[in-house]
Structures are given as C-alpha cells and as structure tokens.
Amino acid sequence: MSHKNVDVTAIPKMEVTKLHETEQLKPHIVIYVPAYEQRLRTLIRLARDASIDPVLITQPALYGDSIDLATGVDLGSIRIGSSTGKVHWAILELYNEATRKIAEEEKVFVVDLAHELVKSSDYFYDYMHFTNTGSAEVAKIIQLHLTTYLRQKYPHFRKAQSTGH
C-alpha cells in the first residue's frame, strides 16, 4: 500500500468471492502470523531481560467491514490492490488477534487500538497513517489505558499528593 493521501469517496468498489478471501488469508495463517508470533515473543523476552515492561498496541486501519464515519463510505467494499477493504482488515486482524493472544499468554499489557479507534477518514490520511486529529485521538486512547495500567502496576511511583503546605 502506498504512503499517500487517500480519498475513500473516489476509490472504486469491488466484491470478492469467499474463495478469494480464503486464498488471501491462507499464507498469513500458515506462514506469516506464526512467524510474527515468534518475533513478538522474542521482543517480549528481550524487553523483560532488559527489565523493560513491554506494552503492546494493536494496529487500526481505515478499511474493514464497517462504514467510514466521516463520509459514509462502506470501507469493506473499497478496492485495495486486487482485493477489498474487508479482506485487508481480515488479514490485519489475524496479526492483531495474535498480538492479543500473545499479550494474554505472556501477561503483557495491551491497548486494543484496532478496536477502539473509530474508522473515520478524519483520523487517517491513508489506510494506516494518522492525521493530526487522528494522532490526538490515538494519544487520548493510549493515555487513558496506559495511565490506568501504570497507576495500578506501579503505585509506588505516583507523585506524592500535595498537602497544600
């Protein structure tokens, strides 16, 4: 996918067969996601070996089986390469689900940004990169979850409450 502004209202629509979708997903399921899981586990181990508490974040995108809140465009039917937004989202969700699974198994905190950030072309300038407004929304979501997590996990680092003296 290119790294340039996208106008979802100008993108042609297309439909794909279930067979096409299955063929697109198969190499990810069989080859790429297992390799991704292995790399993710290695990163977690390396972080922990260095006394770093890792935090994982799932990847949102401006495509999927939903409607763009800004334009009303069906993001599942837009053409992306030789496939649709729905198929691309299914592929990305394989990796996001792997991230969620590994986070649970390894007891790593995860922010599920992929499910929390609404699909709106106001938040993305292309399929995966954020506008300034989107970056602010991402920061708000991550800050909310991360602040809560850090306060619970590391209460001894909280700034002492001022007594007014």
Helices and strands as residue ranges (DSSP letters): G 8-10, H 18-27, I 28-32, H 33-49, E 55-57, E 79-80, E 83-84, H 85-106, E 109-111, H 113-116, H 132-153, G 155-157
